[in-house]
Every structure is written in C-alpha cells, then in structure tokens.
Amino acid sequence: MSGMDIKEVLQYLPHRYPFVMIDRVLECEAGKRITALKNVTINEPFFQGHFPRHPIMPGVLIIEALAQAAAILSFRTMNHRADDRLVYYFVGIDNARFKRPVIPGDTLTLEVTLKRHVRNMWMFDATARVGDVTATQAELMCTIRTVDDAKGE
C-alpha cells in the first residue's frame, strides 16, 4: 500500500484543472481498495453558482471524486497509467445516498473498494466522509475503453 502526491495522481488520471477531484492518495492496495483526499475550498469554480450565498458541493461532483479514486485504483490494479488512448466511463451508479452537505473547508475522505472486475467492467463500493461522518455512499460501475481517434469515440 502506498500513498501518492498530486504529481503521481496526475499520472493516473486523464483529468486536468478544473476537473481533477483528487488531491492526494493516502493508501492504494491494487486490486482491493483506495483511500484518497479532496480538499474542498471556496475557490472551487462550482461555488460561484452552487450556491453563492450558501455554498454546497454538488452531489454529482462528490460522485465524480469517488469515480476518479476508482479510476486510480483500476489503473494501479492494471499496472497502467492514464494516456490519451484510454477513457474511463461511468456505466452505472446505484444506491447513491447524500447524507451530509459538503461545504468549503471540508476535507472529503474518499474510500473505494473493488467489488468485482470482469473483463472491462469494474464494480465498486464507494463512500465519501467528512471526518467520521458519511457524506455520500454509492455503488459505482465503470469501464475503461480505448478511444478511436478516427471516429472520435
């Protein structure tokens, strides 16, 4: 199990600012689980409109942060780094629950556990916490696909 700073995180994610939702990986056990951090600051671009007088991190972006942690776990499990040919897609999100608002100043601890990996399909249990309090839970299903530049897919 090893942690990763932001430089290494960016080697495993195809995302870039303003869409990188992982600041640091605390632990990553290939084929099993990952624990990552997202520091939520008032400088996040989405707070300008969601909601200016009562800033709350959108639930879909919390799910996105969990999916990015899952992507790092998948790539580490495959012993592969992100490149321009691979895209990590959501296939399904089940049983998503939002239990606590996430606000500026919070640190999200993202915990993702691999449930199953069959061919290109990856299934995960995912939880985002602020301190010891669960903010979001979901079951995620993702796939890794090769981009065909000729078709743009």
Buried (B, 14 or more C-beta within 10 A) or exposed (E): EEEBEEEBBBEBBBBEEEEBBBBBBBBBBBEEBBBBBBEBEEEBEEBEEBEEEEBBBBBEBBBBBBBBBBBBBBBBBBEEBBEEEBBBEEEEBEEBEBEBEBBBEBBBBBBBBBEEBEEEEBBBBBBBBBEEEBBBBBBBBBBBEEBEEEEEE
